[in-house]
Amino acid sequence: MPGKRKPAEPVKIKIHKNDMVKVIAGRDKGKTGRVLEVNRDTGRLLVESVMLMKRHTRPNPAKQIKGGIAEKESSIHASNVMVLTAGGVPSRIGSKVGEGGRRVRIARKTGEELK
């Protein structure tokens, strides 16, 4: 049936909230920002100051809405970003078993642990 979209399957995303990421594809390619939100159902991220959209709002004095043009972030697909290490190097994410038997995320390029 045209126009009907089935819900996407949940995606395993290795990027967490508050990670620093670099955009590697799309109109904001090259920008960096902090991850504000991760949606594992759709496989999309909300990144600070990336994919900014303008929304025109009408003033509504009853609800104390001033009106004007507001800018806010829109989501970006997780495949279009790479996590940044502490040194600012974009890298893929791997994992290894650390001390205490806990699995920790590591940067594939440098081998350092990601917090």
QUIVENNOR-V193149 format. One record per residue. N is the residue number from 1. RES is the residue in one letter. OMEGA is omega in degrees with one decimal (NA if undefined). Layout:
BEGIN
n=N res=RES omega=OMEGA
n=N res=RES omega=OMEGA
END
This chain:
BEGIN
n=1 res=M omega=-177.9
n=2 res=P omega=178.0
n=3 res=G omega=178.3
n=4 res=K omega=-179.5
n=5 res=R omega=179.2
n=6 res=K omega=-178.4
n=7 res=P omega=-179.5
n=8 res=A omega=176.8
n=9 res=E omega=178.2
n=10 res=P omega=-174.9
n=11 res=V omega=175.2
n=12 res=K omega=-179.2
n=13 res=I omega=-178.6
n=14 res=K omega=179.6
n=15 res=I omega=-178.6
n=16 res=H omega=175.4
n=17 res=K omega=-180.0
n=18 res=N omega=171.5
n=19 res=D omega=171.6
n=20 res=M omega=-177.7
n=21 res=V omega=175.6
n=22 res=K omega=179.3
n=23 res=V omega=-176.7
n=24 res=I omega=179.5
n=25 res=A omega=178.0
n=26 res=G omega=-174.2
n=27 res=R omega=179.2
n=28 res=D omega=-178.1
n=29 res=K omega=179.4
n=30 res=G omega=179.8
n=31 res=K omega=175.5
n=32 res=T omega=179.1
n=33 res=G omega=-179.1
n=34 res=R omega=179.8
n=35 res=V omega=-179.8
n=36 res=L omega=-175.3
n=37 res=E omega=177.6
n=38 res=V omega=177.2
n=39 res=N omega=-177.1
n=40 res=R omega=178.6
n=41 res=D omega=-177.4
n=42 res=T omega=179.6
n=43 res=G omega=-176.8
n=44 res=R omega=-178.4
n=45 res=L omega=170.9
n=46 res=L omega=-175.8
n=47 res=V omega=-177.9
n=48 res=E omega=177.4
n=49 res=S omega=175.4
n=50 res=V omega=-178.7
n=51 res=M omega=-179.6
n=52 res=L omega=177.7
n=53 res=M omega=176.9
n=54 res=K omega=177.5
n=55 res=R omega=179.6
n=56 res=H omega=-178.0
n=57 res=T omega=178.0
n=58 res=R omega=178.4
n=59 res=P omega=177.4
n=60 res=N omega=-176.3
n=61 res=P omega=-179.3
n=62 res=A omega=-179.4
n=63 res=K omega=-179.1
n=64 res=Q omega=175.2
n=65 res=I omega=-174.4
n=66 res=K omega=-177.8
n=67 res=G omega=-178.3
n=68 res=G omega=-178.5
n=69 res=I omega=179.4
n=70 res=A omega=176.8
n=71 res=E omega=174.7
n=72 res=K omega=-177.1
n=73 res=E omega=172.3
n=74 res=S omega=-174.8
n=75 res=S omega=178.4
n=76 res=I omega=-177.1
n=77 res=H omega=-175.8
n=78 res=A omega=-179.7
n=79 res=S omega=-177.7
n=80 res=N omega=178.7
n=81 res=V omega=173.4
n=82 res=M omega=-179.8
n=83 res=V omega=179.2
n=84 res=L omega=175.3
n=85 res=T omega=179.8
n=86 res=A omega=178.6
n=87 res=G omega=178.6
n=88 res=G omega=-179.7
n=89 res=V omega=176.9
n=90 res=P omega=-175.1
n=91 res=S omega=170.0
n=92 res=R omega=-175.6
n=93 res=I omega=173.2
n=94 res=G omega=176.9
n=95 res=S omega=175.1
n=96 res=K omega=178.8
n=97 res=V omega=-179.5
n=98 res=G omega=-179.9
n=99 res=E omega=-178.3
n=100 res=G omega=178.5
n=101 res=G omega=179.4
n=102 res=R omega=177.2
n=103 res=R omega=179.2
n=104 res=V omega=176.9
n=105 res=R omega=177.0
n=106 res=I omega=173.7
n=107 res=A omega=-177.3
n=108 res=R omega=-174.2
n=109 res=K omega=-175.1
n=110 res=T omega=-179.3
n=111 res=G omega=-177.9
n=112 res=E omega=179.5
n=113 res=E omega=176.8
n=114 res=L omega=-179.9
n=115 res=K omega=NA
END
